[in-house]
Amino acid sequence: MTHAPAELRPPALDPATVAEDNTTGYPPPYRPVVAGRFRRRLGEALGLRDFGVNLTRLEPGAATALPHWHSAEDEFVYILEGEVVLVTEADEQRLGPGMCAGFPKGRPEAHCLVNRSDRPALLLEVGTRRPQQDEVVYPGVDLRALPGRRFAHADGRLWEDGGKT
């Protein structure tokens, strides 16, 4: 049995009713990497607090993030449409619809997804929400996210023009 979106009521939700955003807290030098990343924050729209759920559209050339890993947050991604490249420190793999990847907290292997195709890709992202305990490491660039999601240089100095994620 299917319902038209107008018939949905909480706790159900039509993702198309959640506005897309492409905001980032990255400091200015790193913002272009995610300029083509658009998220519908479904978990927030549904009032979820312990984990986030995003329906993410990646335009050609865009990445989900800079290569990174989390100290206190697990991440999972499921490819719904299109093709992306999973970039890790070890190698690269092409992922298409129905494929997924997971990134356990505390495992120091940087990762991100990049859309190198000529069409948009659609991903479902799920992750733990522990921003007050989590530190995010970005190997190879002058960036760290400290607990509380304050961006700092690799040496710990806060970015003056960086915000919160």
C-alpha positions as CSV (number, residue, x, y, z in Angstrom):
1,M,0.0,0.0,0.0
2,T,1.4,3.4,-0.9
3,H,0.4,6.8,0.2
4,A,0.7,10.2,-1.4
5,P,3.1,12.5,0.4
6,A,0.2,14.7,1.6
7,E,-1.2,11.8,3.5
8,L,1.9,11.3,5.6
9,R,1.9,12.3,9.2
10,P,4.5,11.9,12.0
11,P,6.5,9.8,12.5
12,A,6.5,9.3,8.7
13,L,8.1,11.9,6.4
14,D,8.5,12.5,2.7
15,P,12.2,13.5,2.3
16,A,11.2,15.9,-0.5
17,T,9.6,18.1,2.1
18,V,12.9,18.6,3.9
19,A,14.9,21.6,2.5
20,E,18.3,20.8,1.0
21,D,21.3,22.8,2.3
22,N,24.9,22.9,1.4
23,T,26.3,24.7,4.4
24,T,29.7,23.8,5.8
25,G,31.7,24.9,8.8
26,Y,34.9,24.3,6.9
27,P,37.3,27.3,6.9
28,P,37.3,29.2,3.5
29,P,40.3,27.3,1.9
30,Y,38.5,24.0,2.3
31,R,34.9,25.0,1.3
32,P,35.1,24.4,-2.4
33,V,35.6,20.6,-1.9
34,V,32.0,20.3,-0.6
35,A,30.4,23.1,-2.6
36,G,28.4,20.6,-4.7
37,R,27.2,18.6,-1.6
38,F,23.5,19.1,-0.8
39,R,21.9,17.5,2.3
40,R,18.4,16.9,3.4
41,R,18.8,16.4,7.2
42,L,16.2,13.7,7.7
43,G,17.2,12.8,11.2
44,E,16.9,16.3,12.4
45,A,13.5,16.7,10.7
46,L,12.3,13.6,12.5
47,G,13.7,14.7,15.9
48,L,16.4,12.0,16.2
49,R,19.1,12.9,18.6
50,D,21.5,9.9,18.9
51,F,22.3,9.5,15.2
52,G,22.1,11.6,12.1
53,V,20.5,10.6,8.9
54,N,21.1,12.6,5.7
55,L,19.9,12.2,2.2
56,T,22.9,13.6,0.3
57,R,23.1,14.7,-3.3
58,L,26.6,15.0,-4.7
59,E,27.0,16.9,-7.9
60,P,29.7,15.9,-10.3
61,G,33.1,16.9,-8.9
62,A,31.9,17.2,-5.4
63,A,33.0,15.3,-2.3
64,T,31.2,14.4,0.9
65,A,34.1,15.9,2.9
66,L,37.8,16.2,3.0
67,P,39.4,12.8,3.8
68,H,39.0,12.4,7.5
69,W,38.3,10.0,10.4
70,H,36.4,10.3,13.7
71,S,37.5,9.5,17.2
72,A,34.0,9.0,18.6
73,E,31.5,8.7,15.8
74,D,30.6,5.8,13.5
75,E,29.6,6.5,9.9
76,F,27.7,4.5,7.3
77,V,26.8,5.4,3.7
78,Y,24.5,3.6,1.3
79,I,24.5,4.5,-2.4
80,L,21.0,5.0,-3.8
81,E,21.7,6.5,-7.3
82,G,24.7,7.3,-9.4
83,E,28.3,6.4,-8.9
84,V,30.9,7.6,-6.4
85,V,34.5,6.8,-5.6
86,L,35.3,5.8,-2.1
87,V,38.7,7.3,-1.4
88,T,40.7,5.9,1.6
89,E,44.3,6.1,2.5
90,A,44.7,2.5,1.2
91,D,43.0,2.8,-2.2
92,E,40.0,3.9,-4.2
93,Q,36.9,1.9,-5.1
94,R,33.9,2.7,-7.3
95,L,30.5,2.3,-5.6
96,G,27.2,2.2,-7.3
97,P,23.5,1.8,-6.3
98,G,23.0,-0.8,-3.6
99,M,26.6,-0.7,-2.3
100,C,27.5,0.7,1.1
101,A,30.5,1.5,3.3
102,G,31.1,1.8,7.0
103,F,33.7,3.7,9.0
104,P,34.0,2.7,12.7
105,K,34.9,5.4,15.2
106,G,38.5,5.5,16.3
107,R,39.9,3.7,13.2
108,P,42.6,6.1,11.9
109,E,41.9,5.6,8.2
110,A,40.9,8.7,6.4
111,H,38.0,8.4,3.9
112,C,35.6,10.4,1.8
113,L,33.4,9.9,-1.2
114,V,33.9,11.8,-4.5
115,N,31.6,12.0,-7.4
116,R,33.9,11.8,-10.5
117,S,31.0,11.0,-12.9
118,D,29.1,13.4,-15.1
119,R,25.8,12.8,-13.2
120,P,24.6,13.6,-9.6
121,A,24.8,10.8,-7.0
122,L,22.3,10.2,-4.2
123,L,23.5,8.8,-0.9
124,L,22.0,7.9,2.5
125,E,24.4,8.8,5.3
126,V,23.9,7.6,8.9
127,G,26.2,8.5,11.7
128,T,26.6,8.7,15.5
129,R,26.1,12.2,17.0
130,R,28.7,12.8,19.6
131,P,30.1,16.3,18.6
132,Q,31.1,17.2,22.2
133,Q,33.3,14.1,22.5
134,D,34.4,13.6,18.9
135,E,37.6,14.9,17.3
136,V,38.0,14.7,13.5
137,V,41.4,14.2,12.0
138,Y,42.1,15.4,8.4
139,P,45.5,13.9,7.4
140,G,47.5,15.9,4.9
141,V,45.7,19.2,5.4
142,D,46.1,22.0,8.0
143,L,42.8,21.1,9.7
144,R,41.3,19.4,12.7
145,A,37.8,19.5,14.2
146,L,38.1,19.6,18.0
147,P,35.3,18.4,20.3
148,G,32.4,20.8,20.0
149,R,33.1,21.0,16.2
150,R,35.5,23.9,16.4
151,F,37.9,23.9,13.5
152,A,41.6,24.3,14.3
153,H,44.8,24.2,12.4
154,A,46.8,20.9,12.6
155,D,48.8,22.5,15.4
156,G,45.7,23.2,17.5
157,R,45.3,27.0,16.8
158,L,41.7,27.8,16.1
159,W,40.7,28.9,12.7
160,E,39.4,32.5,13.2
161,D,37.0,32.3,10.2
162,G,36.0,28.6,10.7
163,G,32.7,27.9,12.3
164,K,31.0,24.9,13.7
165,T,29.9,22.0,11.5
